[in-house]
Amino acid sequence: RELANGLKIVVIEQHELPLVDVLLQVRSGGESDAAGKMGTASLVAAMLTEGTANRTALQIADQAAYLGVELNATSGWEQSTVSLHTPTAQLDSALALFADVALHPSFPTADLERVRKVRLTSLQQVRDRGPAIADRAFATAVFGEKNPYGRPLAGTEGSVAFIARDEVQRFYSTYYRPNNATLLVVGDV
């Protein structure tokens, strides 16, 4: 069904196990990164679990561990995903945490800098891996550097270093909207 705000909801009931998976799929990913700002979509996804208006990164991690749930956020080329895997007994509390992460990220400056440093280290390490170098060269050769698919999804050292907090917030505000998303619920509901 589709809600008045444009959010599409798909529910698939499977009562064999007392588990529920919830996926919020936003129809925007790395292809929506601005020119020169490659890696913004993946940085936004990485930051969703790093703090909200109500919880710090540690509080999010602690609550997820206490509830026994998996809460993740990722970004691909065409979509970004916030996912939750939870026992049915913890569904209400887990959905509250999931909603807070998806709807109220605060993108704390200190955590953004920490995530950025980890990303930059990872990008430096990739420079020494032959298959990664070949993948990057192949994409550039096939699509060209001006096409989003010809650029690295995680960004480059140069682009990630200069993605500002307000650009992360702008990407989130622009693309993480109900009318640009689908909520999938599968399991014992």
C-alpha angles and dihedrals in degrees: 000000000000124000124222090258091058098256111143115216125198119185122189115185119214113166099179094098129027092241135112131198119198122190126186105197115194112197094227130078140140093332087068094057112121117247109276091015099084112163096036095118093050091045090052091051091048090052097051093085093041097083144323136202087271106032140039122226090261092050090051091050092044094050093047090051093045091051093043093235135137115229119181141162124200140164132215132176099282103020147026121216136202109194136190129189113188144158110253090241090064096041099112095050092040092051090051089054092044091050092048092052094045098042108030112036112159099193094217112215096227092050092045090055091048092049090046091053091050090049093049091050090050091050090051091051091051090061088072096051116092098204091051091049090049092049091051094047091047093052091048092048094049101040104019127234094276093059114083090230090058092060128074113269093220091048129235130283089257097049098042092048091060103040103119126213091247089055090053090050091046092052090050093047093047100048109020094078130131093242089055096050146068125209114211120193118187128175144035098357 
